[in-house]
Amino acid sequence: MRTELHVPSDLRFLRIVENWLLGSLELEIGDYVDWPRQSNRLRLVLAEAYSNVVRHAHKDQPNLPVLIRLELKDRDIALEVWDHGQGYDLSTYMAPSPEDMQDGGYGWLIMNRLMDKVEYRLQIDGRNCLKLETSLPEAKKA
């Protein structure tokens, strides 16, 4: 299954983005995985990715669209979030340390902990792509 969503850069659309992703996946695999647990994980990752685009890449430019692509093969999920911002230089990323009381930087850490693979590519045809991949475990038999 493949699907995509074009959505404005506005946090008021976050619920729509979440419902699109989770609704699409639940239709396809809801009975085959521990859906409550997996949906919470995917909701958090998507909320972090989308809100980063809105707050940072497209800051004060709600007219710029965000493209979100979803591909599902069996239980393998690939999620791409495309933006039109300047991009983020990952070589400058500093992982947060609790004792430093750092305000930002937790999103990248969260996405890397919750997904199997996180890849960020700068300036592909004038856009940036955050690609998130995971393989969902089968539901445990009761």
Secondary structure, DSSP 8 states (H G I E B T S, - for coil): -EEEEEEES-GGGHHHHHHHHHHHHHHHHTTTTTHHHHHHHHHHHHHHHHHHIIIIITTT-TTSEEEEEEEEETTEEEEEEEE-S----GGG-----GGGT-SS-HHHHHHHHHSSEEEEEEEETTEEEEEEEEE-------
